[in-house]
Amino acid sequence: MIVRISTENQYVFPDDQADRLNDLDNAVVAAVDAEDEDRFHEAFEELLAFVRAESTPLDADELEESDVILPPPDTSFVEASAEFTGEGLIPD
């Protein structure tokens, strides 16, 4: 699976970690739904850190179609409210 963090990089993400990635995405959605800005920032940072830690970055000259595109790390709570809705960014 290819995961892009907008403004940052694309990562080859291991398929066997997809359930954990989805759980973290759902935690971000839950924080947005609860209008809990502090929890949103914690959950979103955890999601991004997980992608970075569990993935292999693509070389800068490589470009693959992304399966998942995450917002940039500096996404505000207001911006997230428009993106992290329903089932989230990562399909079940």
DSSP file (Angstrom, degrees, kcal/mol; ACC not computed):
  #  RESIDUE AA STRUCTURE BP1 BP2  ACC     N-H-->O    O-->H-N    N-H-->O    O-->H-N    TCO  KAPPA ALPHA  PHI   PSI    X-CA   Y-CA   Z-CA
    1    1 A M              0   0    0      0, 0.0    12,-3.5     0, 0.0     2,-0.6   0.000 360.0 360.0 360.0 138.7    0.0    0.0    0.0
    2    2 A I  E     -A   12   0A   0     10,-0.2    65,-2.5    63,-0.2    66,-1.8  -0.911 360.0-171.7-104.5 123.9    1.3    3.5   -0.8
    3    3 A V  E     -Ab  11  68A   0      8,-2.6     8,-2.9    -2,-0.6     2,-0.5  -0.960   5.2-159.3-115.8 129.3    0.5    6.2    1.7
    4    4 A R  E     -Ab  10  69A   0     64,-3.0    66,-3.7    -2,-0.5     2,-0.7  -0.917   8.7-157.2-107.3 132.8    1.2    9.8    1.0
    5    5 A I  E >>  -Ab   9  70A   0      4,-2.6     3,-2.3    -2,-0.5     4,-1.2  -0.950  38.2-115.6-100.6 112.4    1.6   12.4    3.7
    6    6 A S  T 34 S+     0   0    0     64,-2.7     4,-0.0    -2,-0.7    63,-0.0  -0.145  94.9  11.0 -53.7 140.7    0.8   15.6    1.9
    7    7 A T  T 34 S+     0   0    0      1,-0.1    -1,-0.3    65,-0.1    -3,-0.0   0.435 128.8  60.3  69.8   4.2    3.7   18.1    1.6
    8    8 A E  T <4 S-     0   0    0     -3,-2.3     2,-0.3     1,-0.3    -2,-0.2   0.683  99.6 -64.0-122.2 -75.3    6.0   15.4    2.9
    9    9 A N  E  <  -A    5   0A   0     -4,-1.2    -4,-2.6     2,-0.0     2,-0.4  -0.972  35.6 -98.6-168.9 172.2    6.5   12.1    1.1
   10   10 A Q  E     -A    4   0A   0     -2,-0.3    48,-2.6    -6,-0.2     2,-0.4  -0.883  36.6-161.0-106.9 146.7    5.1    8.8   -0.2
   11   11 A Y  E     -AC   3  57A   0     -8,-2.9    -8,-2.6    -2,-0.4     2,-0.8  -0.974  22.6-130.0-131.1 141.1    5.6    5.7    1.9
   12   12 A V  E     -AC   2  56A   0     44,-3.1    44,-1.9    -2,-0.4   -10,-0.2  -0.832  36.4-162.0 -86.0 112.0    5.4    2.0    1.1
   13   13 A F        -     0   0    0    -12,-3.5     2,-0.2    -2,-0.8    42,-0.1  -0.817  20.0-112.0-103.3 134.2    3.3    0.8    4.0
   14   14 A P    >   -     0   0    0      0, 0.0     3,-1.9     0, 0.0     4,-0.1  -0.444  16.1-140.7 -69.2 130.1    3.1   -2.8    5.0
   15   15 A D  G >  S+     0   0    0      1,-0.3     3,-1.8    -2,-0.2     4,-0.3   0.810  98.8  66.0 -58.5 -31.5   -0.3   -4.4    4.3
   16   16 A D  G 3  S+     0   0    0      1,-0.3    -1,-0.3     2,-0.1     4,-0.2   0.573  99.6  52.6 -72.3  -5.5   -0.2   -6.4    7.5
   17   17 A Q  G <> S+     0   0    0     -3,-1.9     4,-2.1     1,-0.1    -1,-0.3   0.305  77.7 102.6-105.7   6.5   -0.4   -3.1    9.5
   18   18 A A  H <> S+     0   0    0     -3,-1.8     4,-2.5     1,-0.2     5,-0.2   0.858  76.8  54.8 -61.3 -38.2   -3.5   -1.8    7.7
   19   19 A D  H  > S+     0   0    0     -4,-0.3     4,-2.3     2,-0.2    -1,-0.2   0.916 109.5  46.7 -63.3 -42.2   -5.8   -2.6   10.5
   20   20 A R  H  > S+     0   0    0      2,-0.2     4,-2.3     1,-0.2    -1,-0.2   0.899 111.3  52.4 -66.0 -39.9   -3.8   -0.6   13.0
   21   21 A L  H  X S+     0   0    0     -4,-2.1     4,-2.2     1,-0.2    -2,-0.2   0.914 109.9  48.7 -60.6 -43.1   -3.6    2.3   10.5
   22   22 A N  H  X S+     0   0    0     -4,-2.5     4,-2.7     2,-0.2    -2,-0.2   0.893 108.8  53.4 -64.3 -40.5   -7.4    2.1   10.2
   23   23 A D  H  X S+     0   0    0     -4,-2.3     4,-1.7     2,-0.2    -2,-0.2   0.911 109.9  47.7 -60.3 -42.6   -7.8    2.1   14.0
   24   24 A L  H  X S+     0   0    0     -4,-2.3     4,-1.6     2,-0.2    -2,-0.2   0.895 111.0  51.0 -66.9 -39.6   -5.6    5.3   14.2
   25   25 A D  H  X S+     0   0    0     -4,-2.2     4,-2.3     1,-0.2    -2,-0.2   0.921 108.9  51.6 -60.7 -44.7   -7.6    6.9   11.5
   26   26 A N  H  X S+     0   0    0     -4,-2.7     4,-2.5     1,-0.2    -1,-0.2   0.844 105.7  55.5 -62.5 -33.5  -10.8    6.1   13.3
   27   27 A A  H  X S+     0   0    0     -4,-1.7     4,-1.9     2,-0.2    -1,-0.2   0.871 107.6  49.3 -66.4 -36.3   -9.4    7.7   16.5
   28   28 A V  H  X S+     0   0    0     -4,-1.6     4,-2.3     2,-0.2    -2,-0.2   0.932 111.5  48.9 -66.6 -45.2   -8.8   10.9   14.6
   29   29 A V  H  X S+     0   0    0     -4,-2.3     4,-3.1     1,-0.2    -2,-0.2   0.913 110.0  51.9 -59.5 -43.4  -12.4   10.8   13.2
   30   30 A A  H  X S+     0   0    0     -4,-2.5     4,-2.1     1,-0.2    -1,-0.2   0.895 109.2  49.8 -62.4 -40.2  -13.7   10.2   16.7
   31   31 A A  H  <>S+     0   0    0     -4,-1.9     5,-2.7     2,-0.2     4,-0.3   0.906 112.9  46.4 -65.2 -41.3  -11.8   13.2   18.1
   32   32 A V  H ><5S+     0   0    0     -4,-2.3     3,-1.6     1,-0.2    -2,-0.2   0.938 111.9  50.9 -65.4 -46.1  -13.1   15.4   15.3
   33   33 A D  H 3<5S+     0   0    0     -4,-3.1    -2,-0.2     1,-0.3    -1,-0.2   0.860 111.3  48.4 -58.9 -35.8  -16.6   14.1   15.8
   34   34 A A  T 3<5S-     0   0    0     -4,-2.1    -1,-0.3    -5,-0.2    -2,-0.2   0.463 109.9-125.8 -83.0  -1.2  -16.3   14.9   19.6
   35   35 A E  T < 5 +     0   0    0     -3,-1.6     2,-0.9    -4,-0.3    -3,-0.2   0.857  58.7 150.4  56.5  37.5  -15.0   18.4   18.8
   36   36 A D     >< -     0   0    0     -5,-2.7     4,-2.4     1,-0.2    -1,-0.2  -0.809  22.6-179.5-103.2  92.0  -12.0   17.6   20.9
   37   37 A E  H  > S+     0   0    0     -2,-0.9     4,-2.3     1,-0.2    -1,-0.2   0.886  79.3  51.3 -62.8 -41.9   -9.2   19.6   19.4
   38   38 A D  H  > S+     0   0    0      1,-0.2     4,-2.0     2,-0.2    -1,-0.2   0.936 112.3  46.1 -61.9 -46.0   -6.5   18.5   21.8
   39   39 A R  H  > S+     0   0    0      1,-0.2     4,-2.9     2,-0.2     5,-0.2   0.870 109.0  57.2 -65.5 -35.7   -7.3   14.8   21.3
   40   40 A F  H  X S+     0   0    0     -4,-2.4     4,-3.1    -9,-0.2     5,-0.3   0.957 107.4  47.1 -57.0 -50.5   -7.4   15.4   17.5
   41   41 A H  H  X S+     0   0    0     -4,-2.3     4,-2.2     1,-0.2    -2,-0.2   0.906 114.2  47.4 -61.6 -41.4   -3.8   16.7   17.5
   42   42 A E  H  X S+     0   0    0     -4,-2.0     4,-2.1     2,-0.2    -1,-0.2   0.944 115.9  44.0 -62.3 -48.4   -2.6   13.8   19.7
   43   43 A A  H  X S+     0   0    0     -4,-2.9     4,-2.3     2,-0.2    -2,-0.2   0.889 114.2  49.2 -66.9 -40.2   -4.3   11.2   17.5
   44   44 A F  H  X S+     0   0    0     -4,-3.1     4,-2.5    -5,-0.2    -1,-0.2   0.911 111.2  49.4 -67.6 -41.8   -3.3   12.8   14.2
   45   45 A E  H  X S+     0   0    0     -4,-2.2     4,-2.5    -5,-0.3    -1,-0.2   0.889 111.1  50.7 -62.5 -38.6    0.4   13.0   15.3
   46   46 A E  H  X S+     0   0    0     -4,-2.1     4,-2.2     2,-0.2    -2,-0.2   0.905 109.7  50.6 -65.2 -41.2    0.2    9.4   16.4
   47   47 A L  H  X S+     0   0    0     -4,-2.3     4,-2.1     2,-0.2    -2,-0.2   0.940 113.1  44.7 -60.6 -49.0   -1.2    8.4   13.0
   48   48 A L  H  X S+     0   0    0     -4,-2.5     4,-2.4     1,-0.2    -2,-0.2   0.908 112.8  51.0 -64.2 -41.9    1.6   10.3   11.1
   49   49 A A  H  X S+     0   0    0     -4,-2.5     4,-2.5     1,-0.2    -1,-0.2   0.884 108.6  52.8 -62.6 -38.5    4.3    8.9   13.4
   50   50 A F  H  X S+     0   0    0     -4,-2.2     4,-2.5     2,-0.2    -1,-0.2   0.928 109.5  48.2 -63.7 -45.4    3.0    5.4   12.8
   51   51 A V  H  X S+     0   0    0     -4,-2.1     4,-1.1     1,-0.2    -2,-0.2   0.939 114.1  46.6 -60.5 -46.7    3.1    5.8    9.1
   52   52 A R  H  < S+     0   0    0     -4,-2.4    -1,-0.2     1,-0.2    -2,-0.2   0.890 116.5  44.5 -62.9 -39.7    6.7    7.1    9.2
   53   53 A A  H  < S+     0   0    0     -4,-2.5    -2,-0.2     1,-0.2    -1,-0.2   0.851 119.3  38.9 -75.5 -35.6    7.8    4.4   11.6
   54   54 A E  H  < S+     0   0    0     -4,-2.5     2,-0.2    -5,-0.2    -1,-0.2   0.507 108.7  70.9 -95.3  -5.3    6.3    1.4    9.9
   55   55 A S  S  < S-     0   0    0     -4,-1.1   -42,-0.2    -5,-0.2   -44,-0.0  -0.606  71.5-127.2-112.9 167.8    6.9    2.4    6.3
   56   56 A T  E     -C   12   0A   0    -44,-1.9   -44,-3.1    -2,-0.2    -3,-0.1  -0.975  32.7-125.3-112.1 120.9    9.7    2.8    3.8
   57   57 A P  E     -C   11   0A   0      0, 0.0   -46,-0.3     0, 0.0     2,-0.2  -0.369  22.6-121.9 -65.1 141.5    9.9    6.2    2.1
   58   58 A L        -     0   0    0    -48,-2.6   -48,-0.2     1,-0.1     6,-0.0  -0.524  37.9 -93.3 -74.2 150.6    9.9    6.2   -1.6
   59   59 A D    >   -     0   0    0     -2,-0.2     3,-2.0     1,-0.1    -1,-0.1  -0.333  36.0-113.2 -61.0 149.4   12.9    7.8   -3.3
   60   60 A A  T 3  S+     0   0    0      1,-0.3    -1,-0.1    -3,-0.1    -2,-0.1   0.785 117.2  52.7 -58.1 -29.4   12.2   11.5   -4.1
   61   61 A D  T 3  S+     0   0    0      2,-0.0     2,-0.3     0, 0.0    -1,-0.3   0.487  94.1  88.8 -88.0  -1.8   12.4   10.7   -7.9
   62   62 A E    <   -     0   0    0     -3,-2.0     2,-0.4   -52,-0.1   -52,-0.1  -0.745  54.1-174.1 -94.0 143.1    9.8    7.9   -7.6
   63   63 A L        +     0   0    0     -2,-0.3     2,-0.3     2,-0.0    -3,-0.0  -0.953   7.0 173.1-139.8 119.7    6.1    8.7   -7.9
   64   64 A E        -     0   0    0     -2,-0.4     2,-0.3    -6,-0.0    -6,-0.0  -0.840  43.1 -93.9-119.5 156.9    3.4    6.0   -7.4
   65   65 A E        -     0   0    0     -2,-0.3     2,-0.3     1,-0.1   -63,-0.2  -0.581  47.6-127.5 -68.5 129.7   -0.3    6.3   -7.2
   66   66 A S        -     0   0    0     -2,-0.3   -63,-0.2     1,-0.1     3,-0.1  -0.625  18.3-163.5 -84.7 136.5   -1.2    6.7   -3.6
   67   67 A D  S    S+     0   0    0    -65,-2.5     2,-0.4    -2,-0.3   -64,-0.2   0.792  85.7  22.0 -81.2 -32.3   -3.8    4.4   -2.0
   68   68 A V  E     -b    3   0A   0    -66,-1.8   -64,-3.0    22,-0.1     2,-0.5  -1.000  67.4-162.3-137.2 134.0   -4.2    6.7    1.0
   69   69 A I  E     -b    4   0A   0     -2,-0.4   -64,-0.2    20,-0.2   -66,-0.1  -0.966  10.8-162.6-120.5 116.5   -3.5   10.5    1.1
   70   70 A L  E     -b    5   0A   0    -66,-3.7   -64,-2.7    -2,-0.5    -2,-0.0  -0.701  26.7-105.3 -94.3 147.5   -3.1   12.0    4.5
   71   71 A P        -     0   0    0      0, 0.0    -1,-0.1     0, 0.0     4,-0.1  -0.177  51.5 -78.6 -63.4 164.6   -3.4   15.7    5.1
   72   72 A P    >   -     0   0    0      0, 0.0     3,-1.8     0, 0.0   -65,-0.1  -0.234  42.2-109.0 -63.6 155.8   -0.2   17.7    5.8
   73   73 A P  T 3  S+     0   0    0      0, 0.0   -66,-0.1     0, 0.0   -25,-0.1   0.756 116.8  58.1 -57.9 -25.8    1.2   17.5    9.4
   74   74 A D  T 3  S+     0   0    0      2,-0.0     2,-0.1     0, 0.0     0, 0.0   0.160  74.3 144.4 -93.3  20.6    0.2   21.1   10.0
   75   75 A T    <   -     0   0    0     -3,-1.8     2,-0.1     1,-0.1     0, 0.0  -0.365  45.0-132.9 -60.4 131.2   -3.5   20.5    9.4
   76   76 A S     >  -     0   0    0      1,-0.1     4,-2.5    -2,-0.1     5,-0.2  -0.366  19.2-110.7 -81.4 165.3   -5.6   22.6   11.6
   77   77 A F  H  > S+     0   0    0      2,-0.2     4,-1.8     1,-0.2    -1,-0.1   0.888 120.0  52.9 -62.1 -39.7   -8.6   21.3   13.6
   78   78 A V  H  > S+     0   0    0      2,-0.2     4,-0.7     1,-0.2    -1,-0.2   0.926 110.9  46.3 -62.9 -45.0  -10.9   23.3   11.3
   79   79 A E  H >> S+     0   0    0      1,-0.2     3,-1.1     2,-0.2     4,-0.9   0.909 110.5  53.6 -63.1 -41.5   -9.4   21.8    8.2
   80   80 A A  H >X S+     0   0    0     -4,-2.5     4,-3.2     1,-0.3     3,-0.5   0.839  96.9  66.3 -62.8 -33.1   -9.5   18.3    9.7
   81   81 A S  H 3< S+     0   0    0     -4,-1.8    -1,-0.3     1,-0.3    -2,-0.2   0.787 104.3  45.5 -60.3 -26.6  -13.2   18.7   10.4
   82   82 A A  H << S+     0   0    0     -3,-1.1    -1,-0.3    -4,-0.7    -2,-0.2   0.719 122.4  34.9 -86.3 -23.3  -13.8   18.8    6.6
   83   83 A E  H << S+     0   0    0     -4,-0.9     2,-1.4    -3,-0.5    -2,-0.2   0.843 106.2  62.0-101.4 -40.5  -11.5   15.8    5.9
   84   84 A F  S  < S+     0   0    0     -4,-3.2     2,-0.3    -5,-0.1    -1,-0.2  -0.646  77.2 125.8 -93.6  82.6  -11.9   13.3    8.8
   85   85 A T    >   -     0   0    0     -2,-1.4     3,-3.0    -3,-0.2     2,-0.1  -0.869  61.0  -7.8-132.2 164.7  -15.6   12.5    8.6
   86   86 A G  T 3  S-     0   0    0     -2,-0.3     3,-0.1     1,-0.3   -53,-0.1  -0.259 135.7  -2.0  56.1-117.7  -17.7    9.3    8.3
   87   87 A E  T 3  S-     0   0    0      1,-0.3     3,-0.3    -2,-0.1    -1,-0.3   0.437 105.5-126.8 -86.3  -0.4  -15.4    6.4    7.8
   88   88 A G    <   -     0   0    0     -3,-3.0    -1,-0.3     1,-0.2   -62,-0.1  -0.406  39.9 -55.3  87.8-166.5  -12.3    8.5    7.7
   89   89 A L  S    S+     0   0    0     -2,-0.1   -20,-0.2     1,-0.1    -1,-0.2   0.667 117.8  69.8 -87.7 -19.6   -9.6    8.7    5.1
   90   90 A I  S    S-     0   0    0     -3,-0.3    -1,-0.1   -68,-0.1   -22,-0.1  -0.889  82.1-133.1-108.4 116.6   -8.7    5.0    5.2
   91   91 A P              0   0    0      0, 0.0    -2,-0.1     0, 0.0   -69,-0.1  -0.352 360.0 360.0 -69.1 145.4  -11.3    2.7    3.7
   92   92 A D              0   0    0    -70,-0.0   -70,-0.0    -2,-0.0    -2,-0.0   0.466 360.0 360.0 -73.4 360.0  -12.3   -0.4    5.7
